Amino acid sequence: MLSKKRIAILGSTGSIGTQALDIIRDFPEEFSAEVLTADSNADLLIRQAIEFSPNAVVITNESFYPQVKSALDKLDIKVFAGTESLKQIVEMDTIDMVLAAIVGFAGLHPTLNAIKHKKTLALANKETLVVAGDIITRTAKEEGVNIYPVDSEHSAIFQCLSGEFHNPVEKIFLTASGGPFRGKKSEQLATITKKEALQHPNWVMGNKVTIDSASLMNKGLEVIEARWLFNLKPEQIDVLIHPQSIIHSMVQFTDGSVKAQLGMPDMRLPILYAFGYPQRFKTDFPRIDWKKINEFTFETPDTDTFRNLSLAYEALNLGGNMPCVLNAANEVAVHAFLNDEIGFMDITSVIEQGMQKATFLKQPSLEDYFSSDAETRIITKEIIKTNYK
């Protein structure tokens, strides 16, 4: 690599963002942090900025702007605030790649703007493709922008397809650990606490993604994301429960052969692969110890108990704005669960009611996606207020 790749990390204080900075810390000759952004974790953003000396930082929550500005005042770092600054910051000429690591719908606008300004995209914000996959993929094609997936499952599919893009895919298999409640039935989940739901057996993630994983909504969102990333039909995407979390996903080709990508459950691997593609870098990350692995097991997801996965397929098959509705209802429901307003099993019920009550649009525009998101949040909050408080 002739020069450092300058990376804008949207969501630098979250789980993906902090691990991305671990990569930059480990490979200072290859990568630099050009822009760092956070919503409200001003203290960590300040520490990151002092260590990595980015060109600019953005604190989306404007009430923290004076704190960040004051702390970085003596350094040669530009400080901006607000959602509009977050959207515009990706336009900087000095950015080579944008890591979209903001959780949820909030990542849509800056991600789309990065594509429109021809920035190579490392995508960790699956909700962007869930909400507006048609617009994102079409715009990326029009602008000639490469999207490198950071989700471990989609990175695995991408790695399996490397050198195979001319060969038709018969099916892909997205693997899931099953989360902390694998094997449990509805009656056992009725009294699950927030603390229990946040104890993922294999991965360290942010709270929202961890709850999505426990409810299998995360896998549902990944199914929708895979449809757009790899131009597949819903029936070409299968989900398998793989508790060991060593096989990250598989591709089955039309000749019947299957390629799988394996590795230890470590998000730094797909982040580094996206940053460095097509180059692989030598790391000291943990290796698979084949002497300690006795078996790989697979199970069919229990969609009778974990109905969120079925709801995601339903939204994908309906198309239009329904995946956007699904995502908005889920974000509100998970937030309510994390704030002890509803139970764990209520999450699915709230989402289902939101999908039934929201306005369905078969061919939405970008503006329609924003209005659908807003409408669904209002509807879902009213459902919670009326039925669960």
N, C-alpha and C positions, 0 to 999 in steps of 0.2 A: 504494500500500500504506500503510495507516494507521499501522501499527506494525511494528517489527522482527519477523521470524519467528524464533523461538527454536528452535534445532536441536540435537538430541543426535546426536553422531557416534559410532556404535559402530564402533570400529576406526579411530581418528583418526590413527594412526601408519603405516597402510598406504598403498598407492598411491592408492586412492579417497579415503581420509580426508584425506590431505595435499592433494590437489587440491580437495577440498571446502573446506578451510580457505583455499586460494587464492581461491576464490569469495567466501567471507566477508570476506577481506581486501580484495578488490576492490569489494565492495558492503556496506560497513559500515552504511549507512543502512537496508538492507533485511533483512539477516540477522545473527544473532549465534550464537556457539557457547555453548549452554547447558550441555551435558555433553560431555566428551571421555573416551574409554575406550581402553585398550591392553592387550595381553596381557603383554608383558615388556619392551617398548622404553621403559623408564622415563625415560631421558635425553631422548628426543624428546618424550614426554608432558609432562615438566616444562617444556621450552621452549615447547611449545604453550600450556600452561596460563598461563605467565607472560605470553605475548603476548596471548592472547584472553580471559583472565579469566573462565573459565566458572563457573557456579554450583557444579559438582561435577566430579570426575574419578574414574574407576575404573581400577585396575590389577588385572587378573584374576589374574596370578601374585602370590600373596600375599607371596612372599619379597622383592618389590621395594617393598612398602608402606612400610617405614621410610624408605627413600630418598626416595620421592615425598612422604610426609607431612612429612619434615624440610625438603625443598626448598620446599614451599609453605606452611609453617607460619605465616609472617608475613602471608600473603595471605588474603583472604576467600574461600577456595575449600575446599569440603568434599572430603575424600579418603576413598575407600572401596576395598576390596580383595575379590577372590574372585568366583567365578562366580555366586554367589547375589546379590551386589551388582550385578553386570552385568545380571542378569535384572530386579532390582527398580528399578534407577535410572530405567527408562523410565516408571515410574509417576508421576514428579514432575509436579505441576500446571503448572509453568512451562515445560514442553516443548510446543511446537506441532507439531514434526515430528521423526521419528526417521529418520536415515540409517543403514540396516543395511548396513555395509561390512565386517563380519567375514567372513573367508574360511572356507568349509567348514561342516560340521555344527554347529560351535560357535555359529553365529548363530541357530539355530532357536529356542531357548528365549526369548532376549530379544526377538526379532522377534515371536513369537507373543504374548508378554506386552504388547508395545507395542500390538498390534492390540486385545487384550482391554481395554486402557485407552484405546481410541479415539484413538490417536495417528496422525495422517497419516503414511504410510510412504513414504520414498524407498528403493527396494529395489535394492541392489547385490549382495546376497548370494544368488546364483542357487541355491545349494545348498538354501536353505530351501524353495523351491518344488519343487526336484527331489525332496527327501526326503519332504515332507508337503504337496504342493500342494493336495490335496483339503481338508485341515484348514485350511490358511492361507486359501484363497480362501473357504471356507464361513464361517469365523470373521469375515473381513473384511466379508462380505456381511451377516452377522448384526449386526455392530457398526456398520455404516455407515461403514467406514473406506476411504478411497481409497488405492490402491497405485500409486505413480508409478515406473515402471521406470527404472533408471539405466544398466544395460547399454546400450551404444550401439545394438545391434541392436534391442532391445526398445523403447528410447526412440524409435527410428526408426519402428517399427510403430505405436507410440502416437501419434506426431505425424501419421503418415499417416491414422490413424483419427479424428483430431480433426475433429469436424463430420460424421463418417461413421458414427457408432455405430449409427444406425438402418438402415444399409445392410449386407446380408449379405456376408460375406467368402467368396470362393471358395478362395483360397489365399494364404499368405504365403511370402516368400522371405527367409530369413536369409542374409546374405552373410558370407563368411569370407575372410580374406587368404590362407589356405593355410599361414601360418606360415613358418618358415625352411627347411622341408624340402619345400616344394611341388615336385612333379615327381619326387622321388626314390623309389626302389623299396626293398623290404625289405632286400635285400642291401647297399644303400648306407647304410642306417640302423643296421645291426648294430653299428657301432663309434662311433656318435655320442656325443660327450662332453657332459657337463653344460653346459660353457661354450658349446658350439655350440647346444644346445637353448634356452639362455636368451637368444639373440640374435634377438629378434623384429624383423622388417623394418619394421613400421609403428607399433606401439604400445609404450608404456612401462607395464609392469604388474609386479605382484608375482611372485615366483618360481613359486608354485604355478599361478597363472593362465597364466603364460607357458609352462610345460611342458604344461598342458592344451591351450593353443592349438597348440603344436607337434605334439601327438598327435591333434588334432581332437576330443579329449574335451570341450574347452570348448564347441565347437559342439553336441556331443551334449547337454550339460547345458542349453544355451540352447534346444534344441528342446523339451526337457521343460518348461523354464520357460515357453516361449511357449504350450504346450498349456494351462497353467493360467491364465496372465495374460489370454489372449484367448479362452479357452473354445473351443479348436479340437480337431479330431480329428488323430491323427498323420499321416494322409494329406493333410491340408491344410497341412502344414509342409514346405517344401523348403529345401535348403541349396545355395547356389551359391558357388563359389570366385571371388572378385573381388579380384585382387592389388592393385589401386590403393587399396582401402579408402576410397573416396570415397562410393560408394553404400552406406549403412549397413544398409538392408533395404528391402523392397518389399511392397506389399499389392495383390493382384489381386482385383477385385470381380466379382460375378456377371454384370455386363454386359461383362466382358472388359477393362475399363480397368485400368491399373496406376498406382499412386502410389508414388513413391520419395522417401526423405529423403536428402539429400546434405550433405556437409560435410567439412572437413579432419579427419583422425584425431586428435581431441583430446577426452579424457574430460571436460574441464571443460564442454563444451557440453551433454551429457545431464544432468550434475549440476545445472547452472544451470537447465535446463529443468524438472527435477523440483522444485527448490527454489522456482522462481517461478511455476509453472503456475497459471493460463493466461497469465500475463504473460511477455513476452520482454523482456530487458534489452539495452541497447546494450553491446557489448564491443569490445575491440581484439584479439580472437583472430584468428589467421591466416585469411585468406579463400582460397577456391579461385581460382587464377589460370587462367582458362579458356584463355588463350593458350598455356599450357604443357601442357595436357591434350590428347593426341592421340587417345586411345581409352579406352573402357571394355571390359574383357574379362571373360568369364565361363567357368567350367569346371565340369564335374561332379566332385564329390569322388571321390578314389580310395579307395574303401572296402575294396578288396582289400589295400592297403598300410596304410591308416589305419583299422583295424577298430573303433576306439573309437566312431566315429560310428554304425556298425551296431549295436554293443552297446547304445548309448543308445536307439536306436529299438526294439531288442528288449526292453529293460527297460520302455520306455513302453508298448509293445503288450501286454506281460504284465500290467502294472499292479501293483496291490497294493503290497507293500513292495520290489519289485525295483528301482525307481529309487533307493531308499534303500540297498540292497545295492550297486548300481553305484557310487554316490557314495562309500560307505565304503571299498570295495575300491580305488577310484581314489585317494582321499586317502592310504591306506597305501602304495600302489604308487608314487605320485609322491614321497612322503616318502623311500621307500627309494631311488629313483633319485637324488634330490638328495643323498643320503648315500652314494652310490657303492656301494650294496648290490646293485642290479640294473641291467641295461642298458636303454636307451631302448625297444627293441622288447619287452622283458620286461614292460613296464607293462601292455600289452594282455593278454598271456597270464595274468598274475597276476589281473587283473580278471575275465577269463572264468572262471578256475578258482574264484574267489570267488563268482561268480554261480551256478555249478553246485553248490557245496557248501553255500551258506547256505540256511537254512530259508525257504521261500516262503510268504507269507501273503497271501491274496486280499483280505481286508478288514481291514487293520491299524488298530489304535487308535493314539493318540499314544504311549502306553506301548510298544506293539509297535514303533514306529519307533525308539525309543531302544534297545530290546533287540536289534532287528535290526542297528542300527549297531554296537553293542558286539560282538555275535556275529560279524559280518562282519569286523571289525577283528582279532579273535582268529584267525579262520580264515585271513585273508589274511596276517597276520604269520607264521603257522605254515607257509603255503605258501612264503613267501620263505625262511624259516629252513631248511626241508627241501630245497628245490630249487635255491636260488640262492646259498647260502653255503658 
